[in-house]
Structure formats: structure tokens, C-alpha cells
Amino acid sequence: RRTARKELISALEGFTKGFCVSFIPTCLLKRRVTGIRRALALGTFCGGFRAVTSLMTELKRRKQMPDLSERLQLAISSAISMTAALVVDGELHLSSILVNWFLVRGIRTVTPEVPYGATIIVCIAASQLISTWLQAPDELHPSYIKFMNFHSGQTIDTLRILQNHRGDKLDVCSITHPGKSHLMYNVEYFISELKRAIPTYLPLYLIFYALSKHKNKSIIQLMLNVLRSSIFLTTICGLGWASGCVYYPLTGRNFTRTNLFSHSWVAGLATLIERPNRRKELAAYGITYAIDSVYTYLRKRGYLGHPPAWVSGALMVISLAMMMYRFDLQPGFITKWLLNIDKDKVLGIKKDDEDDVSSPRQL
């Protein structure tokens, strides 16, 4: 009875954490109460995963099920729980962004490690996203367009001039920073963007800090990490504009989508500023939206159609099962805090604070 009660409490805790992780940030970003069904789906997955994993462990102990490996149990538990989440939110698998999010992270579990691979991926994603945003914004996800517009430091009228430009040669710098030298503009942009970047990161870091149970968590380390991430965001946005200030005057080429793609990759080098344990997640985040924009491009031109609903759902379930099979490659926030996976038990290694969501360095 004590064990059953403990597992029930753990499942309810997982549901609550999953619900809050989805619901609170969504409401804060949109400044209204929204996303309840999506939050219920995530809560169902987190709580269900804990419950199914515990049940399988107990059945295995009683020898009432095959002696599966710990990793395979986690994969099966995630598949069952994700199926339940898809039932709770019937539109979950209709979001191409979510499908891509799972697909990218699933594929990552079977790809080899490449030196600076995350930075290379961010460079490719930056070229695709920036060129699409400034020449075909209708191919980008609406939430990412808002993000790019806000951090661009440009007025909507200026962005429309760039986005609607076709044909004759355009003096980009006279549009983006009229009356200012390249150096002065980029210095002023860095300062103004840093002021926008800090409020973007600070609330999220504070939430994780408040949820942390680490004994030695440091507010100083927290602030340093907020500053570092803010400088990264400032630099990746700044390099996007600065690369244009160099490319167009030197080459004399026109402002086109192809030319934008050819120089915007420089922005991705900003990834090197971030902590190594965050670079992979930044790469996964960026390439998810980049792939989604390519998918939209192909679909708009009739090269691809909408996949059947069951295909999208199956991709999400399979990708998540792959992620949980290689749970050690996933962020500690997901595996330990949300899903309560006992890394020591599964891998048989000592606890490593570097992978602990409550570690100040992880924050």
C-alpha cells in the first residue's frame, strides 16, 4: 500500500509539473489564460510516464512480464504515455512544429557526434530562418516571426520594405540604419538588443532556479548564466545585421533571398558564446523552425501535401520512444525533474551534477 501510494503521488507530481511547465510560460508569453488542453496533454504524458514505468517495474519484479532492459522499458512507457497525450489533445499532432520538434530530437539519438556540430547546425538554421523571415515571412511559424520582429530592433515599416523588396538593387544599410555608420549602428544595436534579451531570459531562469533543489545553487551563477545567454541572443541577432553591412557594400549584390542565405550563416557563430551543454538544445531549437519553414515552402508549391493524421502521430510517438531510449542525451530538466528517471539505476553510474537540472551550471 505504501508503495502504491508513493507511486500515485509521483504520478500526480509528474502531471502537475507537466501541466505547469506548459501552462505558465504560455500564459506569460501571450499575456492571457490559454493553452489549457496542451498543458493537460503534457501533464498526462509526464504523469502517465511515471505511472507506466512504475507498473512495468513492479510487473517485472513479479516476473509477470518479459525481462526487458531498463532503456526499452522507458521507450515503451513513453510510447504509451504519448499516445494518451494525443488522445487528450486531439490537435497535438496537427502542429508541424511539434512534429518536427520530436523528429529532430529523435534523429539526434542515432546521429554520430561531430566536433562543433551544434554550431554548424545553428549556422545553417540561421541562414534559412533569416533569409525566409526577410523575403518570405509567410513561410515561417507565426510565433517565430513575432520573436524575430521583436529582436530585430527595426520598425514594422522598415521590415515591410525589406520583406516586400523584389527586383531593382536595394541599398539595405540606408534602410536599416539611415544616417549612421556601420560601426555606430552595430554598437547601438548591441546595447539596445541586450536590453531586450535580458528580460527574455530572466523569467525562465528564475523559474528553473525556484524549482531547483540543489543545495549549492548560487544566485550569482544564475545571474552570470542569464547574462551569458542574453549576450548570445544579442550577438546572434547582431551578427545577422552586421553580416549584411559587410556583404552588400563589398559585393555590390542585390538584396535577395539567395544572397541573404549566403551571408546570414555568420550569425550562428554566436553559439560559441553559450555554454557547451546548451549548444545542442540551441541547435535542435533552431533547426526545428528551419525544417518547418522548408516544409511550408514545399507544401505551398505543391511538392508535398498534408500527411495523414496517423502518420504525424506515429512520428511523434516513435521519436519520443527513441528519445527516452537514449534518455541520457536529453536535458536533465526533462528526464529527472519531469519524468523522474533514475539515471543511477538505469546506467549504473555515479550522479553527475553536470546533468542535474538543479545544478547551478545547468541553470
Legacy VTK file of the C-alpha trace (Angstrom):
# vtk DataFile Version 3.0
C-alpha trace
ASCII
DATASET POLYDATA
POINTS 363 float
0.000 0.000 0.000
2.816 2.375 0.855
4.466 1.656 -2.497
1.199 2.185 -4.389
0.596 5.452 -2.550
4.131 6.607 -3.277
3.777 5.845 -6.988
0.393 7.592 -7.122
1.896 10.710 -5.550
4.776 10.547 -8.037
2.355 10.303 -10.970
0.309 13.250 -9.685
3.508 15.216 -9.178
4.522 14.466 -12.776
1.107 15.563 -14.058
1.283 18.816 -12.073
4.806 19.616 -13.231
3.995 18.838 -16.854
0.858 20.965 -16.748
2.613 23.943 -15.140
5.654 23.799 -17.445
3.351 24.197 -20.440
0.600 26.385 -18.998
2.552 29.058 -17.080
5.075 30.056 -19.810
2.318 30.072 -22.450
0.169 32.428 -20.370
3.162 34.657 -19.594
4.184 34.917 -23.247
0.667 35.512 -24.576
-0.411 37.525 -21.517
-3.719 35.703 -21.224
-5.084 32.377 -19.974
-4.649 29.940 -22.847
-3.223 26.557 -23.807
-5.107 24.515 -21.194
-5.619 21.487 -23.450
-1.946 21.453 -24.473
-0.953 21.692 -20.814
-3.294 18.828 -19.906
-1.689 16.722 -22.643
1.827 17.358 -21.338
0.667 16.664 -17.798
-0.910 13.420 -18.970
2.323 12.375 -20.613
4.526 13.159 -17.593
2.182 11.618 -15.053
1.402 8.663 -17.299
5.071 8.005 -17.988
5.837 7.795 -14.271
2.837 5.531 -13.651
3.509 3.155 -16.567
7.222 2.935 -15.731
6.428 2.055 -12.116
3.849 -0.517 -13.201
6.272 -2.194 -15.602
8.958 -2.296 -12.922
6.559 -3.969 -10.497
5.363 -6.490 -13.100
8.959 -7.243 -13.959
9.743 -7.799 -10.266
6.857 -10.254 -10.035
8.035 -11.945 -13.240
4.670 -11.253 -14.874
6.249 -9.665 -17.958
9.378 -10.278 -20.082
12.715 -9.236 -18.596
13.194 -6.091 -20.690
16.135 -3.741 -20.407
15.640 -0.511 -18.466
16.051 1.545 -21.633
13.428 -0.463 -23.511
11.014 -0.050 -20.605
11.462 3.717 -20.785
10.835 3.669 -24.543
7.640 1.604 -24.165
6.411 3.787 -21.287
6.936 6.931 -23.358
5.094 5.463 -26.355
2.075 4.513 -24.237
2.009 7.849 -22.416
2.425 9.877 -25.607
-0.498 8.017 -27.162
-2.607 9.018 -24.148
-1.465 12.638 -24.540
-2.540 12.606 -28.196
-5.993 11.471 -27.088
-6.229 14.325 -24.560
-5.201 16.933 -27.143
-6.541 15.770 -30.483
-4.769 18.629 -32.287
-1.323 17.947 -30.853
-0.121 16.002 -33.892
-1.504 18.613 -36.307
1.216 21.092 -35.344
4.103 20.707 -37.792
6.388 22.492 -35.322
5.717 19.906 -32.612
6.130 17.011 -35.025
9.452 18.482 -36.188
10.485 19.123 -32.579
10.127 15.435 -31.727
11.545 14.260 -35.059
14.731 16.347 -34.736
15.389 15.113 -31.211
14.615 11.537 -32.165
17.041 11.604 -35.098
19.677 13.191 -32.858
19.805 9.980 -30.796
21.155 7.961 -33.750
23.478 10.524 -35.359
27.229 10.487 -34.640
28.919 13.219 -32.618
30.653 15.805 -34.831
33.074 18.437 -33.464
31.282 21.802 -33.398
28.317 20.058 -34.989
25.818 22.125 -32.979
27.403 25.373 -34.176
27.350 24.185 -37.799
23.650 23.320 -37.494
22.848 26.728 -35.970
24.726 28.426 -38.849
22.612 26.524 -41.406
19.421 27.253 -39.470
20.324 30.955 -39.207
20.733 31.237 -42.983
17.403 29.556 -43.617
15.459 31.449 -40.940
16.843 34.932 -41.623
16.517 34.659 -45.405
12.965 33.341 -45.068
11.987 35.974 -42.499
13.150 38.879 -44.680
11.942 37.561 -48.043
9.128 35.055 -47.406
7.810 35.584 -43.865
4.592 33.722 -44.649
6.674 30.515 -44.676
7.734 30.966 -41.046
5.767 29.947 -37.982
3.830 32.998 -36.642
5.412 32.749 -33.183
8.898 32.860 -34.690
8.009 35.867 -36.834
6.983 37.746 -33.668
10.228 36.705 -31.999
12.326 37.875 -34.962
10.406 41.139 -35.339
10.822 41.988 -31.653
14.553 41.293 -31.542
15.284 42.887 -34.918
15.322 46.369 -33.437
13.597 47.618 -36.599
10.180 49.157 -37.052
7.444 47.174 -38.789
7.529 49.673 -41.679
11.255 49.083 -42.195
10.809 45.323 -42.109
7.987 45.528 -44.655
10.244 47.431 -47.056
12.806 44.635 -46.835
10.234 41.845 -46.966
8.403 43.292 -49.969
11.518 44.132 -51.979
11.780 42.445 -55.350
13.685 43.412 -58.457
15.908 46.516 -58.516
19.009 46.810 -56.367
18.326 47.940 -52.802
20.734 49.820 -50.543
19.989 47.768 -47.429
22.048 49.844 -44.994
20.299 53.078 -45.993
17.060 51.372 -44.956
18.175 49.658 -41.738
20.345 52.465 -40.333
19.887 55.701 -42.314
22.363 58.436 -41.393
24.508 56.135 -39.243
27.819 54.475 -39.970
28.030 50.681 -39.890
30.077 50.736 -36.693
27.841 53.181 -34.846
24.697 51.288 -35.842
26.020 47.925 -34.706
27.277 49.287 -31.371
23.921 50.939 -30.672
22.092 47.782 -31.748
24.147 45.614 -29.388
23.254 47.825 -26.425
19.543 48.060 -27.271
19.214 44.334 -28.044
20.921 43.364 -24.786
18.198 45.325 -23.000
15.589 43.248 -24.845
17.402 39.939 -24.395
17.775 40.064 -20.598
14.003 40.265 -19.926
13.553 37.400 -22.413
15.775 35.015 -20.466
15.410 36.236 -16.893
11.858 34.923 -16.170
12.702 31.433 -17.477
15.930 31.227 -15.487
14.152 32.412 -12.349
11.501 29.706 -12.761
14.144 26.995 -13.062
16.058 28.474 -10.139
12.940 28.416 -7.975
12.286 24.780 -8.925
15.866 23.740 -8.225
16.528 21.560 -5.183
20.300 21.756 -5.370
21.900 22.609 -2.039
24.611 24.811 -3.512
22.614 26.771 -6.075
24.027 30.241 -6.485
22.178 33.442 -7.356
25.463 34.850 -8.660
25.886 31.899 -11.017
22.271 32.319 -12.071
22.832 35.975 -12.985
26.020 35.118 -14.873
24.164 32.498 -16.891
21.344 34.949 -17.654
23.932 37.477 -18.837
25.753 34.885 -20.949
22.578 33.700 -22.649
21.483 37.308 -23.207
24.834 38.134 -24.819
24.423 35.071 -27.035
20.977 36.207 -28.213
22.250 39.762 -28.728
25.227 38.520 -30.726
23.312 36.114 -32.967
20.850 38.886 -33.861
23.614 41.475 -34.220
25.734 39.297 -36.497
22.723 38.810 -38.735
22.564 42.545 -39.420
26.348 43.112 -39.313
26.964 40.435 -41.959
24.706 42.407 -44.307
26.616 45.619 -43.554
29.760 43.866 -44.808
28.384 41.664 -47.588
26.342 44.085 -49.694
28.776 47.044 -49.799
31.706 44.702 -50.602
29.987 42.555 -53.237
27.568 45.106 -54.686
24.960 42.352 -54.937
21.212 42.829 -54.665
19.084 42.100 -51.596
17.636 38.681 -52.479
16.749 35.526 -50.596
19.729 33.678 -52.068
22.184 36.389 -51.059
20.652 36.604 -47.613
21.167 32.869 -47.212
24.793 33.139 -48.355
25.855 35.587 -45.611
23.421 35.095 -42.708
25.126 31.872 -41.579
27.654 34.063 -39.750
25.024 34.703 -37.074
25.218 31.064 -35.999
28.796 31.524 -34.772
27.304 33.232 -31.727
26.557 29.729 -30.419
30.194 29.516 -29.347
29.423 32.095 -26.642
26.937 29.794 -24.943
27.793 27.023 -22.512
28.650 23.725 -24.250
25.763 21.924 -22.516
23.269 24.354 -24.108
24.578 24.350 -27.668
22.864 21.111 -28.695
19.500 22.366 -27.476
20.002 25.656 -29.336
20.823 23.684 -32.477
17.740 21.492 -32.064
15.574 24.562 -31.448
16.834 26.453 -34.493
16.788 23.556 -36.940
13.236 22.658 -35.874
11.923 26.013 -37.111
14.208 25.906 -40.162
12.880 22.494 -41.225
9.325 23.706 -40.633
9.923 26.657 -42.981
11.293 24.319 -45.670
8.265 22.048 -45.216
5.933 25.048 -45.598
7.833 26.150 -48.719
7.461 22.717 -50.322
3.813 22.409 -49.312
2.901 25.865 -50.681
4.385 24.968 -54.040
2.571 21.659 -54.239
5.598 19.414 -53.798
4.231 17.987 -50.549
0.759 17.523 -49.145
-0.538 17.332 -45.604
0.438 13.946 -44.138
-2.374 11.775 -42.709
-3.035 12.475 -39.032
-1.957 8.974 -38.025
1.435 9.469 -39.695
2.121 12.653 -37.727
1.006 10.982 -34.508
3.146 7.912 -35.204
6.203 10.070 -35.896
5.765 11.808 -32.549
5.339 8.531 -30.648
8.299 6.816 -32.334
10.558 9.866 -32.000
9.745 10.202 -28.310
10.412 6.499 -27.749
13.829 6.981 -29.374
14.482 9.954 -27.118
13.646 8.013 -23.988
15.678 5.010 -25.096
18.627 7.414 -25.188
17.373 9.472 -22.267
20.963 10.215 -21.225
21.228 12.542 -24.245
18.215 14.593 -23.131
18.262 17.586 -20.756
18.178 16.696 -17.053
15.197 19.004 -16.684
13.114 16.594 -18.771
14.478 13.245 -17.657
14.981 13.877 -13.950
12.688 16.702 -12.925
9.690 15.997 -15.151
9.887 12.230 -15.658
11.778 11.186 -12.516
14.115 8.805 -14.360
16.702 7.318 -12.018
19.891 7.722 -14.014
21.990 5.846 -11.452
19.710 2.823 -11.677
19.497 2.714 -15.467
23.135 3.444 -16.285
24.793 2.277 -13.102
26.952 5.367 -12.768
27.524 7.964 -10.081
25.375 11.069 -10.004
26.841 13.799 -12.163
25.876 17.316 -11.248
26.588 18.460 -14.784
23.474 16.636 -15.964
21.429 17.601 -12.936
18.739 20.172 -13.667
19.266 21.577 -10.185
22.964 22.232 -10.774
23.836 25.953 -10.932
25.963 25.245 -14.007
22.998 23.628 -15.722
20.890 26.669 -14.854
LINES 1 364
363 0 1 2 3 4 5 6 7 8 9 10 11 12 13 14 15 16 17 18 19 20 21 22 23 24 25 26 27 28 29 30 31 32 33 34 35 36 37 38 39 40 41 42 43 44 45 46 47 48 49 50 51 52 53 54 55 56 57 58 59 60 61 62 63 64 65 66 67 68 69 70 71 72 73 74 75 76 77 78 79 80 81 82 83 84 85 86 87 88 89 90 91 92 93 94 95 96 97 98 99 100 101 102 103 104 105 106 107 108 109 110 111 112 113 114 115 116 117 118 119 120 121 122 123 124 125 126 127 128 129 130 131 132 133 134 135 136 137 138 139 140 141 142 143 144 145 146 147 148 149 150 151 152 153 154 155 156 157 158 159 160 161 162 163 164 165 166 167 168 169 170 171 172 173 174 175 176 177 178 179 180 181 182 183 184 185 186 187 188 189 190 191 192 193 194 195 196 197 198 199 200 201 202 203 204 205 206 207 208 209 210 211 212 213 214 215 216 217 218 219 220 221 222 223 224 225 226 227 228 229 230 231 232 233 234 235 236 237 238 239 240 241 242 243 244 245 246 247 248 249 250 251 252 253 254 255 256 257 258 259 260 261 262 263 264 265 266 267 268 269 270 271 272 273 274 275 276 277 278 279 280 281 282 283 284 285 286 287 288 289 290 291 292 293 294 295 296 297 298 299 300 301 302 303 304 305 306 307 308 309 310 311 312 313 314 315 316 317 318 319 320 321 322 323 324 325 326 327 328 329 330 331 332 333 334 335 336 337 338 339 340 341 342 343 344 345 346 347 348 349 350 351 352 353 354 355 356 357 358 359 360 361 362
